[in-house]
């Protein structure tokens, strides 16, 4: 249940920040926070994934919605039972994906972006949640995920150790 509350928090925080920007700034307006480094810049992005891919239809919204639902069902049944830590990165990804999906529906296929570091495309909190979630997921899978053990692997090692002990005993008896 905490999974849903955390995802809901990410979605609400993302949407509140976007609504604030949308109603307090004009499209294209930029407010320097640290001159030349960090600005709050209001843009409505028609593209996907950091402005890289062209967004062109409602089929994209449907595909993302179906993907999110499938991922939740699969991970809830399989992954969460084996590794409860997976809740954290997957909740970040889910919250971010739903936050941006809400924008696609609410703002005629566009996403409101406003975090501007001048060396990277303008993004929002949902994008940050997705990227952070994927980074945590990647690090966890690469370095901290429990190793998969074959059934009976311990028995094989015990049998091997027993064979080694028997060989040592036989050699000792042979020396006498």
MOSULSUL-V774411 format. One record per helix or strand of 2 or more residues. SS is the DSSP state (2 for helix, 1 for strand). FROM is the first residue (numbers start at 1). LEN is the number of residues. Records with the same first field share a line. If there is no record, write none. Layout:
SS = FROM-LEN ; FROM-LEN
This chain:
2 = 2-23 ; 58-25 ; 86-21 ; 125-20 ; 153-23
1 = 30-5 ; 38-8 ; 47-2 ; 53-2 ; 111-6
